[in-house]
Amino acid sequence: MQVEALIKTSNSRFAGPLLLKPTLFGDDRGYFFESWNQRTWQNILSEQNQKDLEFVQDNHSKSEIGVLRGLHYQLPPHSQGKLVRCVVGEIFDVAIDIRLNSPTKGRSFTAYLSSDNHHQFWIPVGFAHGFLTLSSYAEVLYKTTDFWSPECERAIRWNDPVLAIDWPGTISNPKVSEKDSLAPFYTELTEEDFFL
């Protein structure tokens, strides 16, 4: 497994998203790879100076082309880290640093995840998350480090001009839920909406 740290730091407090690229073993019959291994995961987090976390829930979503979900996050005491992968189709995945004192606060980190590249995106606590479906449809699986909590759930507007996320231009008018279309802009967040 290759691991690419998207924030280069030795400070575990400001450790950031990771792009995980599994090793495939293939021949003319197909391929095999380990999509999850607890021991490997613990080693990855240790090498990146991130604390070990337990996953408590697996989620599976299906979206048609042009569907944009996000930007979502949960505040303490039910903050969620997410390990995301796309098992059918392709998505453009985004993580936004919303840690109040982070040197990369407000910055976006992105990855293309697909059933062809098998990459996984680790989005730690302290980041908002969203994705855009680029293929005719996509199925996304993600592990979370805490359960869904409606009272802790928050969102940021996907097209916020301050965040200026460089969404792929192939989708000019994404399909967004009413809830996400009404999410506050980044400048409307209060200090309580950020992670300390």
Secondary structure, DSSP 8 states (H G I E B T S, - for coil): -EEEESS--S-GGG---EEEE---EEETTEEE--S--HHHHHHHHHHTT-------EEEEEEEETTBEEEEEEE-TTS---EEEEEEESEEEEEEEE-BTT-TTTT-EEEEEEETTT--EEEE-TTEEEEEEE-SSEEEEEEEESS---TTTEEE--TT-TTT-----TT-SS-B--HHHHT---GGG--GGGSB-
